[in-house]
Amino acid sequence: MKILTADGKSEVELLKAMRGRSMEIDRQVTETVQQILTDVHTHGDNAVRDYTEKFDGVRPGVFELPMDALESAYRKVPTQFVESMSRAAENIRLFHERQKREGFITTQTNGTVMGQRVRGLARVGLYVPGGKAAYPSSVLMNAIPAKVAGVGELVMVTPPGKDGTVNPYILAAAKIANVDRVFAVGGAQAIGALAYGTASIPKVDKIVGPGNIFVATAKRLVFGAVDIDMIAGPSEILVVADETADPTYLAADLMSQAEHDPLASAVLLTTSAELAEQTLAEIDRQKAYLSRKEIIEQSLQDFGAVIVCKDLDDCLRVANDIAPEHLELMVEQPMHWLGKVENAGSVFLGKYSPEPLGDYYAGPNHVLPTSGTARFFSPLSVDTFIKKSSFIYYSQAALDAGKDDIILLAEAEGLTAHANSIKVRFDK
């Protein structure tokens, strides 16, 4: 892991490397996924079966799982898991309940009535990876905000194993989160089925949830036919630390994200060169007993760095330029420095608020913008699952008062039919 000094150049090069991880579009993957989507659009369930057999090694007869399969999984997994997941679900639900929006209505004495309606989407598809990349926590983080938003029907898809079964931890999480329907299908074919609909799998209005490069590419390609949450890149963490920080904690937190993927990025910004060296030593010590040591090493070598800055203001300047997915403020007065943060997906304050707290338990969502997109994107939330529409009512007197302005504006744009629509109401 490199130690750099903030000089206006080193951090810029690091930023370019981080954002370059997910900017390239693999043309071969795109062509493969486009063919899968076309086949699913044309041939429906048969194409989904063919691709499931090809990629997952099983040819399903019926895609949809009975709801008692969720109940069975709920009873099958360890009780401690259910209890921990239930407590996490309650925290997530309470946080997202605060995000709910209400419509509004305004009236004026001239008879004008205007307002906005806020409604949950009718049907949403949730993609959940299976196999080694099975994350029950992602079920909660996607499903609970959808339910709080008032989504009419939440449809989950997840790949079957070679024996045709679905990971029981995922199913237990789906029961806890009140998912409405579950289909044992994954990959790009599942995204196509949700986007276009088949005889067995219903068409949805929006698709959310993480996946591999084929799933992410499929989501990008079906955008427009349906809405999607975001195109998520590799995970990343940026830690800002002053001389009071504990290098043991810093090393552990950096590796907590590096273990996700060789493309994950872990960066430490610190005011202390001594702390930088101590943190690297701690990484060497701790990684020896971690199960994903090789992935951690690759990630830190390719996309990890320690940058020594002149002061905390300089650290925050660099942090805001990077706009990280996860930002930890491991400083003496984290609340004071929170006000300096302009761009971050989620901010973790102080030594007892490590990033995994947000991944699993605290309540704020762990589906966050990556690759610098925190400059303009927000975390997944209740807003992700709603739609807003406006309404207008004018009385005859109210329209009469505004008609000349409307006609003038319409004719200035050359839209005489627009102007005529107003005129005919008063030319009788």
Salt bridges, closest charged atoms under 4 A:
GLU11 OE2 - ARG317 NH2 3.04
ASP50 OD1 - ARG59 NH1 2.82
GLU53 OE1 - ARG59 NH1 3.05
GLU64 OE1 - ARG181 NH2 2.87
GLU71 OE2 - ARG75 NH1 3.58
GLU71 OE1 - LYS175 NZ 2.92
GLU90 OE1 - ARG93 NH1 3.41
GLU97 OE1 - LYS100 NZ 3.81
GLU153 OE1 - ARG123 NE 2.65
GLU153 OE2 - ARG181 NH1 3.95
ASP180 OD2 - LYS147 NZ 2.82
ASP227 OD2 - LYS206 NZ 3.13
ASP229 OD1 - LYS219 NZ 2.69
GLU236 OE1 - ARG21 NH2 2.55
GLU282 OE1 - ARG285 NH2 2.88
ASP284 OD1 - LYS287 NZ 3.39
GLU297 OE2 - LYS287 NZ 3.28
ASP313 OD1 - LYS340 NZ 3.69
ASP314 OD1 - ARG317 NH2 2.86
ASP321 OD2 - ARG317 NH1 3.85
GLU325 OE1 - HIS326 ND1 3.57
GLU355 OE2 - HIS326 NE2 2.98
ASP383 OD1 - ARG101 NE 2.89
ASP400 OD1 - LYS403 NZ 2.65
GLU411 OE2 - LYS423 NZ 2.83
